[in-house]
Amino acid sequence: MKAIWNHLVIAESDHTIVIENNHYFPSESIKEAFFKPSKTHSMCPWKGEAFYYTLEVNGKENIDAAWYYPEVSELAKSIKGYIAFWKGVEVTK
C-alpha cells in the first residue's frame, strides 16, 4: 500500500493493518522528512489517545493529516505506533 499526498509517496508498506476502513502503516514505512509532530490529540474509547502529524510536502501543509497511538488499549495492541491518514491523503495499492 502507498499513502500519497501532494503527488508524492509519503509512506509505503506491504504490511498495513486495516481497522475501521483505515490502513495503518508501520512507523518505519513513512518518509519522516514530510512528518511534523502536532500538538493535537484526540481520544478513541477503545484504542486510546491519538497523536497527530502535520504533513509538509513540496511547500504545502496538511494539518493533522496523519495520526497514531503511541500507547494503546489491549484491544488495539496490533496498531501501537502505526500511522493512518485522512484529509485528502490517498491510500492505494
N, CA, C and O atoms as a GROMACS GRO file, in nm:
protein
  372
    1MET      N    1   0.084  -0.118   0.000
    1MET     CA    2   0.000   0.000   0.000
    1MET      C    3   0.089   0.125   0.000
    1MET      O    4   0.201   0.124   0.050
    2LYS      N    5   0.034   0.230  -0.057
    2LYS     CA    6   0.104   0.359  -0.062
    2LYS      C    7   0.011   0.468  -0.008
    2LYS      O    8  -0.109   0.466  -0.032
    3ALA      N    9   0.069   0.560   0.066
    3ALA     CA   10  -0.001   0.682   0.106
    3ALA      C   11   0.060   0.796   0.025
    3ALA      O   12   0.181   0.818   0.026
    4ILE      N   13  -0.027   0.868  -0.047
    4ILE     CA   14   0.019   0.973  -0.138
    4ILE      C   15  -0.050   1.104  -0.102
    4ILE      O   16  -0.171   1.109  -0.084
    5TRP      N   17   0.030   1.208  -0.092
    5TRP     CA   18  -0.026   1.341  -0.074
    5TRP      C   19   0.057   1.442  -0.151
    5TRP      O   20   0.180   1.436  -0.149
    6ASN      N   21  -0.010   1.534  -0.217
    6ASN     CA   22   0.054   1.637  -0.298
    6ASN      C   23   0.149   1.573  -0.401
    6ASN      O   24   0.261   1.620  -0.422
    7HIS      N   25   0.100   1.466  -0.463
    7HIS     CA   26   0.168   1.395  -0.572
    7HIS      C   27   0.297   1.324  -0.530
    7HIS      O   28   0.382   1.297  -0.615
    8LEU      N   29   0.312   1.294  -0.401
    8LEU     CA   30   0.434   1.229  -0.354
    8LEU      C   31   0.399   1.115  -0.260
    8LEU      O   32   0.310   1.128  -0.176
    9VAL      N   33   0.470   1.003  -0.273
    9VAL     CA   34   0.451   0.890  -0.181
    9VAL      C   35   0.515   0.927  -0.048
    9VAL      O   36   0.635   0.955  -0.041
   10ILE      N   37   0.433   0.928   0.059
   10ILE     CA   38   0.484   0.964   0.191
   10ILE      C   39   0.498   0.843   0.283
   10ILE      O   40   0.560   0.851   0.389
   11ALA      N   41   0.439   0.730   0.241
   11ALA     CA   42   0.452   0.604   0.316
   11ALA      C   43   0.423   0.490   0.219
   11ALA      O   44   0.342   0.503   0.128
   12GLU      N   45   0.491   0.377   0.242
   12GLU     CA   46   0.470   0.260   0.156
   12GLU      C   47   0.503   0.134   0.233
   12GLU      O   48   0.608   0.123   0.297
   13SER      N   49   0.410   0.037   0.227
   13SER     CA   50   0.431  -0.088   0.300
   13SER      C   51   0.343  -0.199   0.244
   13SER      O   52   0.232  -0.175   0.196
   14ASP      N   53   0.394  -0.321   0.252
   14ASP     CA   54   0.316  -0.441   0.219
   14ASP      C   55   0.250  -0.497   0.344
   14ASP      O   56   0.182  -0.600   0.338
   15HIS      N   57   0.268  -0.431   0.458
   15HIS     CA   58   0.221  -0.485   0.586
   15HIS      C   59   0.137  -0.383   0.664
   15HIS      O   60   0.166  -0.355   0.780
   16THR      N   61   0.035  -0.328   0.600
   16THR     CA   62  -0.055  -0.240   0.671
   16THR      C   63  -0.158  -0.322   0.747
   16THR      O   64  -0.181  -0.439   0.716
   17ILE      N   65  -0.219  -0.260   0.846
   17ILE     CA   66  -0.326  -0.323   0.924
   17ILE      C   67  -0.450  -0.238   0.903
   17ILE      O   68  -0.446  -0.117   0.923
   18VAL      N   69  -0.561  -0.301   0.864
   18VAL     CA   70  -0.685  -0.227   0.838
   18VAL      C   71  -0.776  -0.238   0.959
   18VAL      O   72  -0.814  -0.347   1.002
   19ILE      N   73  -0.811  -0.122   1.013
   19ILE     CA   74  -0.908  -0.112   1.123
   19ILE      C   75  -1.001   0.004   1.090
   19ILE      O   76  -0.956   0.114   1.058
   20GLU      N   77  -1.131  -0.022   1.098
   20GLU     CA   78  -1.232   0.080   1.070
   20GLU      C   79  -1.208   0.147   0.935
   20GLU      O   80  -1.218   0.269   0.924
   21ASN      N   81  -1.176   0.068   0.834
   21ASN     CA   82  -1.152   0.113   0.696
   21ASN      C   83  -1.030   0.203   0.680
   21ASN      O   84  -1.016   0.269   0.576
   22ASN      N   85  -0.943   0.208   0.777
   22ASN     CA   86  -0.818   0.284   0.767
   22ASN      C   87  -0.700   0.188   0.761
   22ASN      O   88  -0.692   0.094   0.839
   23HIS      N   89  -0.608   0.214   0.668
   23HIS     CA   90  -0.483   0.138   0.662
   23HIS      C   91  -0.384   0.204   0.757
   23HIS      O   92  -0.352   0.322   0.743
   24TYR      N   93  -0.338   0.127   0.852
   24TYR     CA   94  -0.234   0.173   0.945
   24TYR      C   95  -0.100   0.122   0.894
   24TYR      O   96  -0.081   0.001   0.875
   25PHE      N   97  -0.006   0.215   0.873
   25PHE     CA   98   0.126   0.183   0.819
   25PHE      C   99   0.227   0.170   0.932
   25PHE      O  100   0.223   0.247   1.028
   26PRO      N  101   0.318   0.073   0.922
   26PRO     CA  102   0.425   0.064   1.023
   26PRO      C  103   0.508   0.193   1.025
   26PRO      O  104   0.529   0.255   0.920
   27SER      N  105   0.552   0.232   1.141
   27SER     CA  106   0.625   0.359   1.153
   27SER      C  107   0.750   0.364   1.065
   27SER      O  108   0.788   0.471   1.016
   28GLU      N  109   0.814   0.251   1.044
   28GLU     CA  110   0.935   0.251   0.962
   28GLU      C  111   0.905   0.267   0.813
   28GLU      O  112   0.997   0.283   0.733
   29SER      N  113   0.777   0.265   0.774
   29SER     CA  114   0.741   0.277   0.633
   29SER      C  115   0.716   0.422   0.589
   29SER      O  116   0.696   0.447   0.471
   30ILE      N  117   0.716   0.517   0.683
   30ILE     CA  118   0.689   0.655   0.645
   30ILE      C  119   0.819   0.726   0.607
   30ILE      O  120   0.928   0.688   0.651
   31LYS      N  121   0.805   0.829   0.526
   31LYS     CA  122   0.919   0.914   0.491
   31LYS      C  123   0.919   1.031   0.589
   31LYS      O  124   0.850   1.131   0.569
   32GLU      N  125   0.996   1.015   0.696
   32GLU     CA  126   0.991   1.104   0.811
   32GLU      C  127   1.010   1.251   0.779
   32GLU      O  128   0.960   1.336   0.852
   33ALA      N  129   1.081   1.284   0.673
   33ALA     CA  130   1.107   1.424   0.640
   33ALA      C  131   0.979   1.502   0.615
   33ALA      O  132   0.978   1.625   0.626
   34PHE      N  133   0.869   1.434   0.581
   34PHE     CA  134   0.743   1.500   0.549
   34PHE      C  135   0.648   1.509   0.669
   34PHE      O  136   0.539   1.565   0.657
   35PHE      N  137   0.686   1.455   0.784
   35PHE     CA  138   0.600   1.446   0.902
   35PHE      C  139   0.651   1.538   1.012
   35PHE      O  140   0.766   1.528   1.057
   36LYS      N  141   0.564   1.628   1.056
   36LYS     CA  142   0.598   1.719   1.165
   36LYS      C  143   0.501   1.694   1.280
   36LYS      O  144   0.380   1.695   1.259
   37PRO      N  145   0.551   1.672   1.401
   37PRO     CA  146   0.461   1.648   1.515
   37PRO      C  147   0.365   1.764   1.537
   37PRO      O  148   0.401   1.881   1.522
   38SER      N  149   0.244   1.731   1.572
   38SER     CA  150   0.139   1.828   1.601
   38SER      C  151   0.111   1.826   1.751
   38SER      O  152   0.144   1.729   1.820
   39LYS      N  153   0.051   1.931   1.801
   39LYS     CA  154   0.010   1.933   1.941
   39LYS      C  155  -0.131   1.878   1.960
   39LYS      O  156  -0.180   1.870   2.072
   40THR      N  157  -0.196   1.841   1.850
   40THR     CA  158  -0.333   1.790   1.855
   40THR      C  159  -0.337   1.648   1.910
   40THR      O  160  -0.251   1.565   1.879
   41HIS      N  161  -0.437   1.622   1.992
   41HIS     CA  162  -0.463   1.488   2.046
   41HIS      C  163  -0.613   1.466   2.042
   41HIS      O  164  -0.691   1.560   2.049
   42SER      N  165  -0.653   1.341   2.031
   42SER     CA  166  -0.795   1.306   2.043
   42SER      C  167  -0.803   1.173   2.116
   42SER      O  168  -0.703   1.104   2.135
   43MET      N  169  -0.923   1.138   2.157
   43MET     CA  170  -0.940   1.016   2.235
   43MET      C  171  -1.037   0.921   2.164
   43MET      O  172  -1.146   0.961   2.124
   44CYS      N  173  -0.996   0.797   2.150
   44CYS     CA  174  -1.083   0.692   2.099
   44CYS      C  175  -1.118   0.603   2.217
   44CYS      O  176  -1.028   0.560   2.290
   45PRO      N  177  -1.246   0.575   2.237
   45PRO     CA  178  -1.286   0.497   2.355
   45PRO      C  179  -1.224   0.357   2.362
   45PRO      O  180  -1.207   0.304   2.472
   46TRP      N  181  -1.192   0.298   2.248
   46TRP     CA  182  -1.138   0.162   2.254
   46TRP      C  183  -0.992   0.150   2.212
   46TRP      O  184  -0.930   0.047   2.237
   47LYS      N  185  -0.936   0.255   2.148
   47LYS     CA  186  -0.795   0.248   2.108
   47LYS      C  187  -0.704   0.325   2.204
   47LYS      O  188  -0.593   0.282   2.233
   48GLY      N  189  -0.752   0.439   2.251
   48GLY     CA  190  -0.670   0.521   2.340
   48GLY      C  191  -0.652   0.661   2.285
   48GLY      O  192  -0.732   0.708   2.204
   49GLU      N  193  -0.546   0.728   2.330
   49GLU     CA  194  -0.519   0.866   2.288
   49GLU      C  195  -0.440   0.870   2.158
   49GLU      O  196  -0.334   0.810   2.146
   50ALA      N  197  -0.496   0.941   2.059
   50ALA     CA  198  -0.430   0.957   1.929
   50ALA      C  199  -0.345   1.084   1.930
   50ALA      O  200  -0.384   1.187   1.984
   51PHE      N  201  -0.229   1.074   1.870
   51PHE     CA  202  -0.140   1.187   1.846
   51PHE      C  203  -0.138   1.210   1.695
   51PHE      O  204  -0.166   1.118   1.619
   52TYR      N  205  -0.105   1.333   1.652
   52TYR     CA  206  -0.114   1.367   1.511
   52TYR      C  207   0.017   1.420   1.454
   52TYR      O  208   0.105   1.469   1.526
   53TYR      N  209   0.027   1.409   1.321
   53TYR     CA  210   0.135   1.470   1.244
   53TYR      C  211   0.073   1.565   1.142
   53TYR      O  212  -0.035   1.539   1.090
   54THR      N  213   0.141   1.674   1.116
   54THR     CA  214   0.109   1.760   1.003
   54THR      C  215   0.206   1.722   0.891
   54THR      O  216   0.325   1.703   0.914
   55LEU      N  217   0.153   1.712   0.770
   55LEU     CA  218   0.236   1.677   0.654
   55LEU      C  219   0.283   1.805   0.586
   55LEU      O  220   0.207   1.900   0.570
   56GLU      N  221   0.411   1.806   0.546
   56GLU     CA  222   0.467   1.916   0.469
   56GLU      C  223   0.534   1.856   0.347
   56GLU      O  224   0.638   1.790   0.357
   57VAL      N  225   0.473   1.882   0.229
   57VAL     CA  226   0.524   1.824   0.104
   57VAL      C  227   0.526   1.932  -0.002
   57VAL      O  228   0.424   1.996  -0.029
   58ASN      N  229   0.641   1.952  -0.063
   58ASN     CA  230   0.656   2.048  -0.172
   58ASN      C  231   0.597   2.186  -0.139
   58ASN      O  232   0.530   2.246  -0.223
   59GLY      N  233   0.623   2.234  -0.020
   59GLY     CA  234   0.580   2.366   0.020
   59GLY      C  235   0.435   2.377   0.065
   59GLY      O  236   0.389   2.486   0.099
   60LYS      N  237   0.362   2.266   0.066
   60LYS     CA  238   0.223   2.267   0.112
   60LYS      C  239   0.211   2.192   0.244
   60LYS      O  240   0.285   2.097   0.270
   61GLU      N  241   0.117   2.237   0.325
   61GLU     CA  242   0.097   2.180   0.458
   61GLU      C  243  -0.043   2.118   0.467
   61GLU      O  244  -0.140   2.177   0.420
   62ASN      N  245  -0.052   2.002   0.528
   62ASN     CA  246  -0.180   1.934   0.554
   62ASN      C  247  -0.184   1.906   0.704
   62ASN      O  248  -0.126   1.809   0.753
   63ILE      N  249  -0.254   1.993   0.775
   63ILE     CA  250  -0.253   1.992   0.922
   63ILE      C  251  -0.326   1.870   0.977
   63ILE      O  252  -0.439   1.842   0.939
   64ASP      N  253  -0.258   1.799   1.067
   64ASP     CA  254  -0.314   1.683   1.137
   64ASP      C  255  -0.367   1.575   1.042
   64ASP      O  256  -0.469   1.512   1.070
   65ALA      N  257  -0.299   1.554   0.932
   65ALA     CA  258  -0.346   1.459   0.830
   65ALA      C  259  -0.306   1.314   0.859
   65ALA      O  260  -0.349   1.223   0.789
   66ALA      N  261  -0.224   1.293   0.960
   66ALA     CA  262  -0.183   1.157   0.998
   66ALA      C  263  -0.196   1.143   1.148
   66ALA      O  264  -0.173   1.238   1.223
   67TRP      N  265  -0.232   1.022   1.193
   67TRP     CA  266  -0.242   1.000   1.337
   67TRP      C  267  -0.187   0.864   1.374
   67TRP      O  268  -0.174   0.775   1.291
   68TYR      N  269  -0.156   0.852   1.503
   68TYR     CA  270  -0.102   0.726   1.555
   68TYR      C  271  -0.132   0.718   1.704
   68TYR      O  272  -0.168   0.817   1.768
   69TYR      N  273  -0.116   0.599   1.758
   69TYR     CA  274  -0.139   0.574   1.900
   69TYR      C  275  -0.009   0.523   1.961
   69TYR      O  276   0.026   0.406   1.942
   70PRO      N  277   0.064   0.607   2.035
   70PRO     CA  278   0.189   0.561   2.095
   70PRO      C  279   0.166   0.458   2.206
   70PRO      O  280   0.249   0.371   2.229
   71GLU      N  281   0.052   0.469   2.273
   71GLU     CA  282   0.010   0.371   2.374
   71GLU      C  283  -0.134   0.334   2.340
   71GLU      O  284  -0.215   0.421   2.305
   72VAL      N  285  -0.166   0.207   2.349
   72VAL     CA  286  -0.299   0.161   2.310
   72VAL      C  287  -0.359   0.069   2.415
   72VAL      O  288  -0.289   0.017   2.502
   73SER      N  289  -0.488   0.051   2.404
   73SER     CA  290  -0.556  -0.046   2.490
   73SER      C  291  -0.519  -0.187   2.444
   73SER      O  292  -0.461  -0.205   2.337
   74GLU      N  293  -0.553  -0.284   2.522
   74GLU     CA  294  -0.528  -0.424   2.487
   74GLU      C  295  -0.597  -0.460   2.355
   74GLU      O  296  -0.544  -0.540   2.277
   75LEU      N  297  -0.713  -0.402   2.329
   75LEU     CA  298  -0.789  -0.432   2.207
   75LEU      C  299  -0.720  -0.382   2.081
   75LEU      O  300  -0.745  -0.435   1.972
   76ALA      N  301  -0.636  -0.281   2.093
   76ALA     CA  302  -0.574  -0.219   1.975
   76ALA      C  303  -0.423  -0.240   1.969
   76ALA      O  304  -0.354  -0.167   1.898
   77LYS      N  305  -0.372  -0.336   2.042
   77LYS     CA  306  -0.226  -0.351   2.051
   77LYS      C  307  -0.159  -0.376   1.916
   77LYS      O  308  -0.040  -0.348   1.901
   78SER      N  309  -0.232  -0.426   1.817
   78SER     CA  310  -0.172  -0.453   1.686
   78SER      C  311  -0.132  -0.326   1.612
   78SER      O  312  -0.050  -0.332   1.520
   79ILE      N  313  -0.188  -0.210   1.649
   79ILE     CA  314  -0.155  -0.086   1.577
   79ILE      C  315  -0.072   0.012   1.660
   79ILE      O  316  -0.057   0.128   1.622
   80LYS      N  317  -0.017  -0.034   1.769
   80LYS     CA  318   0.066   0.055   1.850
   80LYS      C  319   0.181   0.111   1.765
   80LYS      O  320   0.261   0.035   1.710
   81GLY      N  321   0.187   0.243   1.756
   81GLY     CA  322   0.293   0.308   1.679
   81GLY      C  323   0.268   0.313   1.529
   81GLY      O  324   0.345   0.377   1.456
   82TYR      N  325   0.164   0.247   1.480
   82TYR     CA  326   0.132   0.252   1.336
   82TYR      C  327   0.065   0.384   1.304
   82TYR      O  328   0.007   0.448   1.392
   83ILE      N  329   0.072   0.426   1.176
   83ILE     CA  330   0.025   0.558   1.135
   83ILE      C  331  -0.082   0.544   1.028
   83ILE      O  332  -0.067   0.468   0.933
   84ALA      N  333  -0.191   0.619   1.045
   84ALA     CA  334  -0.301   0.621   0.948
   84ALA      C  335  -0.320   0.763   0.896
   84ALA      O  336  -0.266   0.859   0.951
   85PHE      N  337  -0.398   0.775   0.788
   85PHE     CA  338  -0.410   0.903   0.717
   85PHE      C  339  -0.554   0.938   0.686
   85PHE      O  340  -0.641   0.851   0.679
   86TRP      N  341  -0.578   1.067   0.667
   86TRP     CA  342  -0.705   1.120   0.620
   86TRP      C  343  -0.679   1.257   0.561
   86TRP      O  344  -0.564   1.287   0.526
   87LYS      N  345  -0.780   1.342   0.549
   87LYS     CA  346  -0.767   1.479   0.498
   87LYS      C  347  -0.702   1.485   0.361
   87LYS      O  348  -0.611   1.564   0.337
   88GLY      N  349  -0.751   1.401   0.270
   88GLY     CA  350  -0.705   1.408   0.132
   88GLY      C  351  -0.584   1.323   0.098
   88GLY      O  352  -0.540   1.322  -0.016
   89VAL      N  353  -0.530   1.252   0.196
   89VAL     CA  354  -0.419   1.160   0.166
   89VAL      C  355  -0.479   1.037   0.099
   89VAL      O  356  -0.568   0.972   0.155
   90GLU      N  357  -0.429   1.005  -0.020
   90GLU     CA  358  -0.479   0.890  -0.095
   90GLU      C  359  -0.402   0.765  -0.052
   90GLU      O  360  -0.279   0.762  -0.053
   91VAL      N  361  -0.476   0.662  -0.013
   91VAL     CA  362  -0.415   0.534   0.021
   91VAL      C  363  -0.458   0.435  -0.086
   91VAL      O  364  -0.577   0.410  -0.105
   92THR      N  365  -0.360   0.379  -0.155
   92THR     CA  366  -0.386   0.295  -0.271
   92THR      C  367  -0.281   0.185  -0.283
   92THR      O  368  -0.178   0.188  -0.216
   93LYS      N  369  -0.310   0.088  -0.369
   93LYS     CA  370  -0.212  -0.020  -0.394
   93LYS      C  371  -0.106   0.024  -0.490
   93LYS      O  372  -0.016  -0.053  -0.522
   0.00000   0.00000   0.00000
